[in-house]
Amino acid sequence: KRILIIFVSITLLFTEFSFTPPAVFINQPADLSSRPFYEWIADQPEDTIFLNLPVGIEDGTFINYDIIYVFHSRYSFPRIVNGYSGYFSPGYVKMFTDLREFDPDEDLDSIKKFAANYLVFHFDSYKNKDEIMEDYISKSDANEQLKFVKNFGDIYIYKVIYD
C-alpha cells in the first residue's frame, strides 16, 4: 500500500506540473553604459524615492519592467515606487495603468501620492523610442512641477517639484 500511495502521489504531482508552462521573463544583462546612472543614484540621499518609466508589464509580452528595475537596483538599493511583490495595492495598479501613456498634467497627482522625488524615463525600453522620447520630454519640460536633472544616454531624470 505504501509503495502504491507514493507512486500515485508522484504521478499526480508530475501530471499537475507537466501542464503548467513555466513563467518566462526576459532578463536584460547589466548594460555597462548605464553604470554612471546607477552610480548617480547611489550618490543620492538614502530617503530619495524613484519612479521608473515604463512601469508594469508590457502588453502582449512577458516583459515586466518592475522586475527589471528591482534586478538593477541591487547596485545601490534605492527606494523605488515600482518594486516587485506578490501584492499590488489598488492605487499602484491604477497608477501603472495610467502611466502607460505619460502625461504630466494628468499623472503627477497620482505620482505624488507615492512621494516619488524623481521620475526616471528609460526611453530605450519603449518600442517607438524616438517619438515617445520627443513627446515625453517636451511635455515634461513644459510642466512646472517637473525639472530636468540629468540624462545618461536614453535615461532621463526629472525631479518632481512639490508645492
DSSP file (Angstrom, degrees, kcal/mol; ACC not computed):
  #  RESIDUE AA STRUCTURE BP1 BP2  ACC     N-H-->O    O-->H-N    N-H-->O    O-->H-N    TCO  KAPPA ALPHA  PHI   PSI    X-CA   Y-CA   Z-CA
    1    1 A K     >        0   0    0      0, 0.0     4,-2.6     0, 0.0     5,-0.2   0.000 360.0 360.0 360.0 -43.2    0.0    0.0    0.0
    2    2 A R  H  >  +     0   0    0      1,-0.2     4,-2.4     2,-0.2     5,-0.2   0.919 360.0  46.7 -61.8 -44.9    2.7    2.4    0.9
    3    3 A I  H  > S+     0   0    0      1,-0.2     4,-2.6     2,-0.2    -1,-0.2   0.894 112.6  50.9 -65.2 -39.4    4.6    2.0   -2.4
    4    4 A L  H  > S+     0   0    0      2,-0.2     4,-2.5     1,-0.2    -2,-0.2   0.904 110.4  48.8 -64.9 -41.7    1.3    2.4   -4.3
    5    5 A I  H  X S+     0   0    0     -4,-2.6     4,-2.6     2,-0.2    -2,-0.2   0.919 113.1  47.5 -64.4 -44.3    0.4    5.6   -2.4
    6    6 A I  H  X S+     0   0    0     -4,-2.4     4,-2.5    -5,-0.2     5,-0.2   0.927 113.0  48.6 -63.0 -44.9    3.9    7.0   -3.1
    7    7 A F  H  X S+     0   0    0     -4,-2.6     4,-2.3     1,-0.2    -2,-0.2   0.917 113.5  46.2 -62.3 -44.6    3.7    6.1   -6.8
    8    8 A V  H  X S+     0   0    0     -4,-2.5     4,-2.6     2,-0.2    -1,-0.2   0.903 112.5  51.2 -65.3 -41.6    0.2    7.6   -7.2
    9    9 A S  H  X S+     0   0    0     -4,-2.6     4,-2.5     2,-0.2    -2,-0.2   0.934 112.1  45.5 -62.0 -46.4    1.3   10.8   -5.3
   10   10 A I  H  X S+     0   0    0     -4,-2.5     4,-2.8     1,-0.2    -1,-0.2   0.903 113.0  51.1 -64.4 -40.7    4.3   11.2   -7.5
   11   11 A T  H  X S+     0   0    0     -4,-2.3     4,-2.5    -5,-0.2    -2,-0.2   0.912 111.0  47.9 -63.2 -42.6    2.3   10.5  -10.7
   12   12 A L  H  X S+     0   0    0     -4,-2.6     4,-2.7     2,-0.2    -2,-0.2   0.914 112.8  48.4 -65.2 -42.5   -0.3   13.1   -9.6
   13   13 A L  H  X S+     0   0    0     -4,-2.5     4,-2.4     2,-0.2     5,-0.2   0.927 112.1  48.9 -63.0 -44.3    2.4   15.7   -8.9
   14   14 A F  H  X S+     0   0    0     -4,-2.8     4,-1.5     1,-0.2    -2,-0.2   0.917 113.0  47.6 -61.0 -43.0    4.1   15.0  -12.2
   15   15 A T  H  X S+     0   0    0     -4,-2.5     4,-0.7    -5,-0.2    -2,-0.2   0.908 111.1  51.9 -64.0 -42.9    0.7   15.3  -14.0
   16   16 A E  H >< S+     0   0    0     -4,-2.7     3,-0.5     1,-0.2    -2,-0.2   0.929 116.9  37.2 -60.3 -47.4   -0.1   18.6  -12.2
   17   17 A F  H >< S+     0   0    0     -4,-2.4     3,-0.6     1,-0.2    -1,-0.2   0.635 103.4  70.3 -85.0 -14.3    3.1   20.3  -13.0
   18   18 A S  H 3< S+     0   0    0     -4,-1.5    -1,-0.2    -5,-0.2    -2,-0.2   0.718  98.9  49.8 -76.5 -18.2    3.6   19.0  -16.5
   19   19 A F  T << S+     0   0    0     -4,-0.7    -1,-0.2    -3,-0.5    -2,-0.2   0.449  91.2  87.7 -98.4  -1.4    0.6   21.1  -17.9
   20   20 A T  S <  S-     0   0    0     -3,-0.6     3,-0.1    -4,-0.2    -1,-0.0  -0.867  75.5-137.0-100.2 114.5    1.7   24.4  -16.4
   21   21 A P        -     0   0    0      0, 0.0    -2,-0.1     0, 0.0     3,-0.1  -0.445  29.3-106.5 -68.6 143.3    4.1   26.3  -18.7
   22   22 A P        -     0   0    0      0, 0.0     2,-0.2     0, 0.0     0, 0.0  -0.378  36.6-101.7 -68.5 147.5    7.0   27.8  -16.8
   23   23 A A        -     0   0    0     -3,-0.1     2,-0.5    -2,-0.1    39,-0.0  -0.501  37.4-152.1 -67.8 134.2    6.9   31.6  -16.4
   24   24 A V        +     0   0    0     -2,-0.2     2,-0.4    -3,-0.1    -1,-0.0  -0.949  17.4 176.1-115.1 123.4    9.2   33.2  -18.8
   25   25 A F        -     0   0    0     -2,-0.5     2,-0.6    38,-0.1    38,-0.1  -0.980  29.8-126.0-124.9 139.3   10.9   36.6  -18.0
   26   26 A I        -     0   0    0     -2,-0.4     2,-0.7    36,-0.4    38,-0.2  -0.739  22.5-156.3 -84.9 122.4   13.4   38.3  -20.2
   27   27 A N        -     0   0    0     -2,-0.6    36,-0.0    36,-0.1    41,-0.0  -0.882   4.7-151.8-102.6 113.2   16.4   39.1  -18.2
   28   28 A Q        -     0   0    0     -2,-0.7     3,-0.1     1,-0.0    -2,-0.0  -0.714  20.4-122.8 -84.2 127.2   18.4   42.0  -19.6
   29   29 A P        -     0   0    0      0, 0.0     2,-0.2     0, 0.0    -1,-0.0  -0.341  41.3 -85.2 -65.7 152.5   22.1   41.8  -18.8
   30   30 A A        -     0   0    0      1,-0.1     2,-0.6     2,-0.1     5,-0.0  -0.411  44.5-138.1 -60.6 121.9   23.5   44.7  -17.0
   31   31 A D    >   -     0   0    0     -2,-0.2     3,-1.6     1,-0.1     4,-0.3  -0.736   2.6-149.4 -86.0 121.3   24.4   47.3  -19.6
   32   32 A L  G >  S+     0   0    0     -2,-0.6     3,-1.2     1,-0.3    -1,-0.1   0.766  94.2  66.1 -64.9 -23.9   27.8   48.9  -18.8
   33   33 A S  G 3  S+     0   0    0      1,-0.2    -1,-0.3     2,-0.1     4,-0.2   0.741  98.3  53.9 -69.8 -20.1   26.7   52.1  -20.4
   34   34 A S  G <> S+     0   0    0     -3,-1.6     4,-1.7     1,-0.2     3,-0.5   0.446  79.7  96.8 -91.2   0.1   24.1   52.6  -17.7
   35   35 A R  H <> S+     0   0    0     -3,-1.2     4,-2.2    -4,-0.3     5,-0.2   0.894  79.4  54.5 -57.6 -42.9   26.7   52.2  -14.9
   36   36 A P  H  > S+     0   0    0      0, 0.0     4,-2.2     0, 0.0    -1,-0.2   0.862 105.6  55.6 -60.1 -32.6   27.1   56.0  -14.5
   37   37 A F  H  > S+     0   0    0     -3,-0.5     4,-2.2    -4,-0.2    -2,-0.2   0.939 109.5  44.3 -62.4 -47.6   23.3   56.2  -14.0
   38   38 A Y  H  X S+     0   0    0     -4,-1.7     4,-2.0     1,-0.2    -1,-0.2   0.819 111.7  53.5 -70.4 -29.6   23.4   53.7  -11.1
   39   39 A E  H  X S+     0   0    0     -4,-2.2     4,-1.2    -5,-0.2    -1,-0.2   0.894 108.3  50.4 -67.7 -39.1   26.4   55.4   -9.6
   40   40 A W  H  < S+     0   0    0     -4,-2.2     3,-0.5     1,-0.2     4,-0.4   0.917 109.8  50.3 -63.5 -43.2   24.5   58.7   -9.7
   41   41 A I  H >< S+     0   0    0     -4,-2.2     3,-1.6     1,-0.2    -1,-0.2   0.910 106.6  55.1 -60.7 -42.0   21.6   57.0   -7.9
   42   42 A A  H 3< S+     0   0    0     -4,-2.0    -1,-0.2     1,-0.3    -2,-0.2   0.787 103.3  56.9 -62.8 -26.9   23.9   55.6   -5.3
   43   43 A D  T 3< S+     0   0    0     -4,-1.2    -1,-0.3    -3,-0.5    -2,-0.2   0.547  88.8  97.3 -81.7  -7.1   25.1   59.2   -4.6
   44   44 A Q  S <  S-     0   0    0     -3,-1.6    -3,-0.0    -4,-0.4     4,-0.0  -0.430  91.5 -82.4 -80.3 156.7   21.6   60.4   -3.8
   45   45 A P    >   -     0   0    0      0, 0.0     3,-1.8     0, 0.0    -1,-0.1  -0.206  40.7-115.7 -56.7 150.3   20.3   60.7   -0.2
   46   46 A E  T 3  S+     0   0    0      1,-0.3    33,-0.2    -3,-0.1    -2,-0.1   0.779 112.1  55.7 -61.2 -29.9   19.0   57.4    1.2
   47   47 A D  T 3  S+     0   0    0     31,-0.1    -1,-0.3     2,-0.1     2,-0.2   0.356  78.7 120.9 -88.6   7.9   15.4   58.7    1.6
   48   48 A T    <   -     0   0    0     -3,-1.8    31,-0.9    68,-0.1     2,-0.4  -0.519  51.4-151.1 -72.5 136.1   15.1   59.6   -2.1
   49   49 A I  E     -a   79   0A   0     66,-0.3    68,-2.5    -2,-0.2    69,-1.8  -0.936   8.6-161.3-115.1 131.7   12.3   57.8   -3.9
   50   50 A F  E     -ab  80 118A   0     29,-2.6    31,-3.0    -2,-0.4     2,-0.5  -0.853   9.3-159.7-112.3 144.1   12.5   57.0   -7.7
   51   51 A L  E     - b   0 119A   0     67,-2.4    69,-2.9    -2,-0.4     2,-0.4  -0.985  17.0-153.2-121.1 118.8    9.7   56.1  -10.1
   52   52 A N  E     - b   0 120A   0     -2,-0.5    69,-0.2    67,-0.2    17,-0.1  -0.734  16.3-120.2 -95.0 137.9   10.9   54.4  -13.2
   53   53 A L  E    S+ b   0 121A   0     67,-3.2    69,-3.1    -2,-0.4     2,-0.2  -0.973  87.4  47.4-121.9 139.7    9.0   54.5  -16.5
   54   54 A P  S    S-     0   0    0      0, 0.0     2,-0.3     0, 0.0    46,-0.1   0.498  83.8-166.5 -73.8 159.7    7.8   52.5  -18.3
   55   55 A V        +     0   0    0     41,-0.2    10,-0.1    44,-0.2    -2,-0.1  -0.744  36.9   3.6-114.7 162.0    6.0   50.7  -15.5
   56   56 A G  S    S-     0   0    0     -2,-0.3     9,-2.2     8,-0.1    10,-0.5  -0.199 101.9 -25.8  71.9-154.5    4.3   47.3  -15.2
   57   57 A I  B     -E   64   0B   0      7,-0.2     2,-0.3     8,-0.1     7,-0.2  -0.833  61.3-120.4-103.7 132.4    4.0   44.6  -17.8
   58   58 A E    >   -     0   0    0      5,-2.4     3,-1.7    -2,-0.4     5,-0.2  -0.538  39.9-103.1 -71.5 133.1    4.2   45.4  -21.5
   59   59 A D  T 3  S+     0   0    0     -2,-0.3    -1,-0.1     1,-0.3     3,-0.1  -0.286 100.5  10.3 -59.5 135.3    1.1   44.3  -23.3
   60   60 A G  T 3  S+     0   0    0      1,-0.2     2,-0.3    -3,-0.1    -1,-0.3   0.534 117.4  76.9  77.0   6.7    1.4   41.1  -25.3
   61   61 A T  S <  S-     0   0    0     -3,-1.7    -1,-0.2     2,-0.1    -4,-0.0  -0.801  81.6-119.6-135.4 178.1    4.8   40.2  -23.9
   62   62 A F        +     0   0    0     -2,-0.3     2,-0.7    -3,-0.1   -36,-0.4   0.185  69.2 126.4-102.5  14.7    6.3   38.7  -20.8
   63   63 A I        -     0   0    0     -5,-0.2    -5,-2.4   -38,-0.1     2,-0.7  -0.646  37.1-174.4 -79.9 115.2    8.4   41.8  -20.1
   64   64 A N  B >>  -E   57   0B   0     -2,-0.7     4,-1.5    -7,-0.2     3,-0.5  -0.911   7.3-167.9-109.9 104.0    7.8   43.0  -16.6
   65   65 A Y  H 3> S+     0   0    0     -9,-2.2     4,-2.4    -2,-0.7     5,-0.2   0.833  83.4  62.3 -63.1 -33.1    9.7   46.3  -16.2
   66   66 A D  H 3> S+     0   0    0    -10,-0.5     4,-2.2     1,-0.2    -1,-0.2   0.893 103.0  49.6 -61.7 -39.1    9.3   46.4  -12.5
   67   67 A I  H <> S+     0   0    0     -3,-0.5     4,-2.6     1,-0.2    -1,-0.2   0.902 109.5  52.4 -64.6 -39.8   11.2   43.1  -12.1
   68   68 A I  H  X S+     0   0    0     -4,-1.5     4,-2.4     2,-0.2    -2,-0.2   0.908 109.4  49.0 -62.7 -41.9   14.0   44.6  -14.3
   69   69 A Y  H  X S+     0   0    0     -4,-2.4     4,-1.4     2,-0.2    -1,-0.2   0.898 111.8  48.5 -66.0 -39.2   14.2   47.7  -12.1
   70   70 A V  H  < S+     0   0    0     -4,-2.2     4,-0.4     2,-0.2    -2,-0.2   0.917 110.4  52.5 -65.5 -41.3   14.4   45.6   -9.0
   71   71 A F  H >< S+     0   0    0     -4,-2.6     3,-0.9     1,-0.2    -2,-0.2   0.928 114.0  41.9 -58.7 -46.4   17.1   43.5  -10.6
   72   72 A H  H >< S+     0   0    0     -4,-2.4     3,-1.3     1,-0.2     4,-0.3   0.672  99.6  74.1 -77.3 -16.2   19.2   46.5  -11.4
   73   73 A S  G >X S+     0   0    0     -4,-1.4     4,-3.4     1,-0.3     3,-0.9   0.612  72.4  85.6 -73.1  -8.8   18.5   48.2   -8.1
   74   74 A R  G <4 S+     0   0    0     -3,-0.9    -1,-0.3    -4,-0.4    -2,-0.1   0.660  77.1  69.2 -66.2 -13.1   20.9   45.7   -6.4
   75   75 A Y  G <4 S-     0   0    0     -3,-1.3    -1,-0.2     1,-0.1    -2,-0.2   0.875 127.8  -3.7 -71.2 -36.8   23.8   48.1   -7.4
   76   76 A S  T <4 S-     0   0    0     -3,-0.9    -2,-0.2    -4,-0.3    -1,-0.1   0.449  85.6-129.6-136.9  -4.7   22.7   50.8   -4.9
   77   77 A F     <  -     0   0    0     -4,-3.4    -3,-0.1     1,-0.1    -4,-0.1   0.916  39.0-178.7  51.6  53.5   19.4   49.6   -3.3
   78   78 A P        -     0   0    0      0, 0.0     2,-0.6     0, 0.0    -1,-0.1  -0.347  36.1-101.4 -75.3 163.3   17.5   52.8   -3.9
   79   79 A R  E     -a   49   0A   0    -31,-0.9   -29,-2.6   -33,-0.2     2,-0.4  -0.777  48.7-176.7 -83.1 120.4   13.9   53.3   -2.8
   80   80 A I  E     -a   50   0A   0     -2,-0.6     3,-0.4   -31,-0.2   -29,-0.2  -0.956  30.5-146.1-124.6 141.6   11.7   52.7   -5.8
   81   81 A V  S    S+     0   0    0    -31,-3.0     2,-1.5    -2,-0.4   -30,-0.2   0.934  96.2  55.6 -66.8 -46.2    8.0   53.0   -6.2
   82   82 A N  S    S+     0   0    0    -32,-0.4    -1,-0.2   -17,-0.0   -12,-0.2  -0.476  73.3 142.5 -95.1  68.0    7.7   50.3   -8.8
   83   83 A G        -     0   0    0     -2,-1.5     2,-0.4    -3,-0.4   -16,-0.1  -0.021  51.9-101.6 -80.2-162.8    9.4   47.4   -6.9
   84   84 A Y        +     0   0    0    -17,-0.1     2,-0.3   -18,-0.1     4,-0.0  -0.992  47.7 147.5-133.3 136.8    8.0   43.9   -7.3
   85   85 A S        -     0   0    0     -2,-0.4     0, 0.0     1,-0.0     0, 0.0  -0.959  56.9-109.8-154.5 166.0    5.8   42.0   -5.0
   86   86 A G  S    S+     0   0    0     -2,-0.3     2,-0.5     1,-0.1    -1,-0.0   0.585 105.9  61.8 -75.9  -9.6    3.1   39.4   -5.0
   87   87 A Y        -     0   0    0      2,-0.0     2,-0.5     0, 0.0    -1,-0.1  -0.973  62.7-171.6-123.3 128.1    0.8   42.1   -3.8
   88   88 A F        -     0   0    0     -2,-0.5    -4,-0.0    -4,-0.0    -2,-0.0  -0.976  24.4-130.5-114.5 125.6   -0.1   45.3   -5.7
   89   89 A S    >>  -     0   0    0     -2,-0.5     4,-2.1     1,-0.1     3,-0.5  -0.392  24.9-113.4 -68.7 152.6   -2.1   47.9   -3.9
   90   90 A P  H 3> S+     0   0    0      0, 0.0     4,-2.1     0, 0.0     5,-0.2   0.866 117.4  54.6 -56.1 -37.5   -5.1   49.2   -5.8
   91   91 A G  H 3> S+     0   0    0      1,-0.2     4,-2.1     2,-0.2     5,-0.1   0.863 107.3  50.0 -64.5 -35.8   -3.5   52.6   -6.0
   92   92 A Y  H <> S+     0   0    0     -3,-0.5     4,-2.9     2,-0.2     5,-0.3   0.912 108.7  51.2 -70.0 -42.0   -0.4   51.2   -7.6
   93   93 A V  H  X S+     0   0    0     -4,-2.1     4,-1.5     1,-0.2    -2,-0.2   0.914 112.3  47.3 -61.2 -42.3   -2.4   49.2  -10.2
   94   94 A K  H  X S+     0   0    0     -4,-2.1     4,-2.5    -5,-0.2    -1,-0.2   0.914 111.9  51.4 -64.5 -42.0   -4.3   52.4  -11.2
   95   95 A M  H  X S+     0   0    0     -4,-2.1     4,-2.3     1,-0.2    -2,-0.2   0.944 111.1  44.6 -63.0 -48.5   -1.1   54.4  -11.4
   96   96 A F  H  < S+     0   0    0     -4,-2.9    -1,-0.2     1,-0.2   -41,-0.2   0.781 112.5  53.3 -73.2 -20.6    0.8   52.0  -13.6
   97   97 A T  H >< S+     0   0    0     -4,-1.5     3,-1.0    -5,-0.3     4,-0.3   0.912 112.1  45.1 -70.2 -43.4   -2.3   51.7  -15.8
   98   98 A D  H >< S+     0   0    0     -4,-2.5     3,-1.0     1,-0.2    -2,-0.2   0.853 107.7  59.5 -65.6 -34.9   -2.5   55.5  -16.1
   99   99 A L  T 3< S+     0   0    0     -4,-2.3     3,-0.3     1,-0.2    -1,-0.2   0.412  74.9  90.7 -81.9   3.3    1.3   55.7  -16.8
  100  100 A R  T <  S+     0   0    0     -3,-1.0     2,-0.5     1,-0.3    -1,-0.2   0.875 102.3  31.9 -62.0 -34.2    1.2   53.6  -19.9
  101  101 A E  S <  S-     0   0    0     -3,-1.0     2,-0.3    -4,-0.3    -1,-0.3  -0.928  97.4-144.4-120.3 101.4    0.7   56.9  -21.7
  102  102 A F        +     0   0    0     -2,-0.5    -3,-0.1    -3,-0.3    37,-0.1  -0.519  30.9 161.0 -77.7 126.7    2.6   59.5  -19.7
  103  103 A D    >>  -     0   0    0     -2,-0.3     4,-2.7     1,-0.1     3,-1.2  -0.889  26.4-155.5-140.2 108.7    1.0   63.0  -19.5
  104  104 A P  H 3> S+     0   0    0      0, 0.0     4,-1.8     0, 0.0     5,-0.2   0.822  91.9  60.3 -58.4 -33.3    2.3   65.1  -16.6
  105  105 A D  H 34 S+     0   0    0      1,-0.2     4,-0.2     2,-0.2    34,-0.0   0.854 119.0  28.6 -62.5 -32.9   -0.8   67.2  -16.4
  106  106 A E  H <4 S+     0   0    0     -3,-1.2     4,-0.3     2,-0.1    -1,-0.2   0.770 126.0  42.7 -95.2 -30.1   -2.9   64.1  -15.7
  107  107 A D  H  X S+     0   0    0     -4,-2.7     4,-2.1     1,-0.2     5,-0.2   0.632  87.6  81.3-100.0 -15.4   -0.4   61.8  -13.9
  108  108 A L  H  X S+     0   0    0     -4,-1.8     4,-2.7    -5,-0.3     5,-0.2   0.849  89.6  56.0 -66.2 -33.2    1.6   63.9  -11.5
  109  109 A D  H  > S+     0   0    0     -5,-0.2     4,-1.1     2,-0.2    -1,-0.2   0.925 110.3  46.1 -62.6 -41.9   -1.1   63.9   -8.8
  110  110 A S  H  > S+     0   0    0     -4,-0.3     4,-0.5     1,-0.2     3,-0.3   0.899 113.2  49.6 -65.2 -40.9   -1.1   60.1   -8.8
  111  111 A I  H ><>S+     0   0    0     -4,-2.1     3,-1.3     1,-0.2     5,-1.1   0.891 106.4  56.0 -65.3 -40.0    2.7   60.0   -8.8
  112  112 A K  H ><5S+     0   0    0     -4,-2.7     3,-1.6     1,-0.3    -1,-0.2   0.765  93.9  68.2 -67.0 -24.9    2.9   62.4   -5.8
  113  113 A K  H 3<5S+     0   0    0     -4,-1.1    -1,-0.3    -3,-0.3    -2,-0.2   0.791 101.0  49.0 -62.7 -26.1    0.7   60.1   -3.8
  114  114 A F  T <<5S-     0   0    0     -3,-1.3    -1,-0.3    -4,-0.5    -2,-0.2   0.345 112.3-124.5 -95.3   5.9    3.6   57.7   -3.8
  115  115 A A  T < 5 +     0   0    0     -3,-1.6   -66,-0.3     1,-0.2     2,-0.2   0.778  43.2 176.6  59.6  32.4    6.0   60.5   -2.7
  116  116 A A      < -     0   0    0     -5,-1.1    -1,-0.2     1,-0.2   -66,-0.2  -0.492  19.9-169.3 -69.1 133.1    8.4   60.0   -5.6
  117  117 A N  S    S+     0   0    0    -68,-2.5    43,-3.0     1,-0.2     2,-0.4   0.767  71.0  29.8 -89.5 -31.1   11.2   62.5   -5.8
  118  118 A Y  E     -bC  50 159A   0    -69,-1.8   -67,-2.4    41,-0.3     2,-0.5  -0.985  62.2-148.3-134.5 140.8   12.4   61.6   -9.2
  119  119 A L  E     -bC  51 158A   0     39,-3.1    39,-2.7    -2,-0.4     2,-0.6  -0.928  17.8-161.7-100.6 130.7   10.9   60.3  -12.5
  120  120 A V  E     -bC  52 157A   0    -69,-2.9   -67,-3.2    -2,-0.5     2,-0.6  -0.949   1.6-158.4-118.1 113.0   13.3   58.2  -14.4
  121  121 A F  E     -bC  53 156A   0     35,-3.1    35,-2.1    -2,-0.6     2,-1.0  -0.815   4.7-164.8 -92.6 119.4   12.5   57.6  -18.1
  122  122 A H  E >   + C   0 155A   0    -69,-3.1     3,-2.0    -2,-0.6     4,-0.3  -0.730  14.5 174.7 -99.8  80.8   14.1   54.6  -19.6
  123  123 A F  G >   +     0   0    0     31,-2.0     3,-1.2    -2,-1.0    -1,-0.2   0.741  69.8  69.9 -65.2 -23.0   13.5   55.5  -23.2
  124  124 A D  G 3  S+     0   0    0     30,-0.3    -1,-0.3     1,-0.2     5,-0.1   0.658  93.4  60.1 -67.7 -13.2   15.5   52.6  -24.5
  125  125 A S  G <  S+     0   0    0     -3,-2.0     2,-0.3   -72,-0.2    -1,-0.2   0.588  84.8  93.8 -89.7 -11.6   12.7   50.3  -23.2
  126  126 A Y  S X  S-     0   0    0     -3,-1.2     3,-0.7    -4,-0.3     4,-0.1  -0.607  71.6-139.2 -84.3 142.0   10.0   51.9  -25.4
  127  127 A K  T 3  S+     0   0    0      1,-0.3     2,-1.0    -2,-0.3     3,-0.2   0.959 104.5  36.2 -63.3 -52.8    9.1   50.3  -28.7
  128  128 A N  T 3> S+     0   0    0      1,-0.2     4,-2.1     2,-0.1    -1,-0.3  -0.526  81.2 165.6-100.0  65.3    8.7   53.5  -30.6
  129  129 A K  H <>  +     0   0    0     -2,-1.0     4,-3.1    -3,-0.7     5,-0.2   0.843  62.3  53.9 -52.4 -49.2   11.5   55.2  -28.7
  130  130 A D  H  > S+     0   0    0      1,-0.2     4,-2.0     2,-0.2    -1,-0.2   0.914 114.1  38.1 -62.7 -47.1   12.1   58.3  -30.8
  131  131 A E  H  > S+     0   0    0     -3,-0.3     4,-2.2     2,-0.2    -1,-0.2   0.883 118.6  49.2 -73.8 -35.9    8.6   59.6  -30.9
  132  132 A I  H  X S+     0   0    0     -4,-2.1     4,-3.1     2,-0.2     5,-0.3   0.929 111.7  50.3 -63.4 -44.8    7.8   58.7  -27.3
  133  133 A M  H  X S+     0   0    0     -4,-3.1     4,-2.3    -5,-0.3     5,-0.3   0.927 112.0  46.0 -61.0 -47.2   11.1   60.4  -26.2
  134  134 A E  H  X S+     0   0    0     -4,-2.0     4,-2.0    -5,-0.2    -1,-0.2   0.916 116.3  45.9 -62.4 -43.8   10.3   63.6  -28.1
  135  135 A D  H  X S+     0   0    0     -4,-2.2     4,-2.3     2,-0.2    -2,-0.2   0.940 115.5  43.9 -65.9 -49.3    6.7   63.7  -26.8
  136  136 A Y  H  X S+     0   0    0     -4,-3.1     4,-2.5     1,-0.2     5,-0.2   0.878 114.1  50.0 -67.7 -38.0    7.5   62.9  -23.1
  137  137 A I  H  X S+     0   0    0     -4,-2.3     4,-2.8    -5,-0.3     5,-0.2   0.929 111.9  47.5 -67.0 -43.6   10.5   65.3  -22.9
  138  138 A S  H  X S+     0   0    0     -4,-2.0     4,-1.6    -5,-0.3    -2,-0.2   0.913 115.0  46.0 -65.0 -40.7    8.5   68.2  -24.4
  139  139 A K  H  X S+     0   0    0     -4,-2.3     4,-0.8     2,-0.2    -1,-0.2   0.906 115.2  46.8 -65.9 -41.2    5.6   67.6  -22.0
  140  140 A S  H >< S+     0   0    0     -4,-2.5     3,-0.6     1,-0.2     6,-0.3   0.902 111.4  50.3 -69.1 -41.3    7.9   67.2  -19.0
  141  141 A D  H 3< S+     0   0    0     -4,-2.8    -1,-0.2     1,-0.2    -2,-0.2   0.832 110.3  51.4 -65.6 -31.5    9.9   70.3  -19.9
  142  142 A A  H 3< S+     0   0    0     -4,-1.6     2,-0.4    -5,-0.2    -1,-0.2   0.645  92.7  90.1 -80.0 -14.9    6.7   72.4  -20.3
  143  143 A N    X<  -     0   0    0     -4,-0.8     3,-1.1    -3,-0.6    -4,-0.0  -0.705  66.9-150.6 -89.2 131.1    5.4   71.3  -16.9
  144  144 A E  T 3  S+     0   0    0     -2,-0.4    -1,-0.1     1,-0.2    -4,-0.0   0.650  93.5  61.9 -73.2 -16.0    6.3   73.5  -13.9
  145  145 A Q  T 3  S+     0   0    0     15,-0.1    16,-3.4    -5,-0.0     2,-0.4   0.429  98.5  64.4 -92.0   1.0    6.1   70.6  -11.5
  146  146 A L  E <   -D  160   0A   0     -3,-1.1     2,-0.5    -6,-0.3    14,-0.2  -0.983  62.3-169.3-125.2 137.1    9.0   68.7  -13.2
  147  147 A K  E     -D  159   0A   0     12,-2.1    12,-3.2    -2,-0.4     2,-0.1  -0.984  26.1-121.6-128.4 123.7   12.5   69.9  -13.5
  148  148 A F  E     +D  158   0A   0     -2,-0.5    10,-0.2    10,-0.2     3,-0.1  -0.396  35.0 170.4 -61.7 133.0   15.1   68.2  -15.8
  149  149 A V  E     -     0   0A   0      8,-2.8     2,-0.3     1,-0.4     9,-0.2   0.792  51.8 -36.1-109.6 -54.1   18.1   67.0  -13.8
  150  150 A K  E     -D  157   0A   0      7,-1.1     7,-2.8     2,-0.0    -1,-0.4  -0.987  43.4-141.7-167.8 156.8   20.3   64.8  -15.9
  151  151 A N  E     -D  156   0A   0     -2,-0.3     2,-0.5     5,-0.2     5,-0.2  -0.995   2.7-163.7-134.0 148.5   20.4   62.3  -18.6
  152  152 A F  E >   -D  155   0A   0      3,-3.1     3,-1.5    -2,-0.4     2,-0.5  -0.830  69.1 -66.3-124.3  87.8   22.6   59.2  -19.2
  153  153 A G  T 3  S-     0   0    0     -2,-0.5  -119,-0.0     1,-0.3    -1,-0.0  -0.550 123.6  -4.8  66.4-118.0   22.1   58.3  -22.8
  154  154 A D  T 3  S+     0   0    0     -2,-0.5   -31,-2.0    -3,-0.1     2,-0.6   0.312 116.9  94.6 -90.3   7.8   18.5   57.3  -23.2
  155  155 A I  E <   -CD 122 152A   0     -3,-1.5    -3,-3.1   -33,-0.2     2,-0.4  -0.904  56.7-172.9-103.1 117.1   17.8   57.5  -19.5
  156  156 A Y  E     -CD 121 151A   0    -35,-2.1   -35,-3.1    -2,-0.6     2,-0.5  -0.904   7.5-156.1-113.2 137.9   16.4   60.9  -18.5
  157  157 A I  E     -CD 120 150A   0     -7,-2.8    -8,-2.8    -2,-0.4    -7,-1.1  -0.949   9.5-176.1-118.4 130.5   15.8   62.0  -14.9
  158  158 A Y  E     -CD 119 148A   0    -39,-2.7   -39,-3.1    -2,-0.5     2,-0.4  -0.983  21.5-133.1-123.8 136.1   13.3   64.7  -13.8
  159  159 A K  E     -CD 118 147A   0    -12,-3.2   -12,-2.1    -2,-0.4     2,-0.6  -0.713  20.0-130.7 -85.1 136.0   12.8   66.0  -10.3
  160  160 A V  E     - D   0 146A   0    -43,-3.0     2,-0.5    -2,-0.4   -14,-0.2  -0.789  20.0-145.5 -88.1 123.7    9.2   66.1   -9.0
  161  161 A I        -     0   0    0    -16,-3.4     2,-0.4    -2,-0.6   -44,-0.0  -0.800  10.7-158.0 -94.7 123.8    8.6   69.6   -7.5
  162  162 A Y              0   0    0     -2,-0.5   -45,-0.0     1,-0.1    -2,-0.0  -0.793 360.0 360.0-100.2 144.0    6.2   69.6   -4.6
  163  163 A D              0   0    0     -2,-0.4    -1,-0.1   -18,-0.0    -2,-0.0   0.476 360.0 360.0 -73.9 360.0    4.3   72.8   -3.6
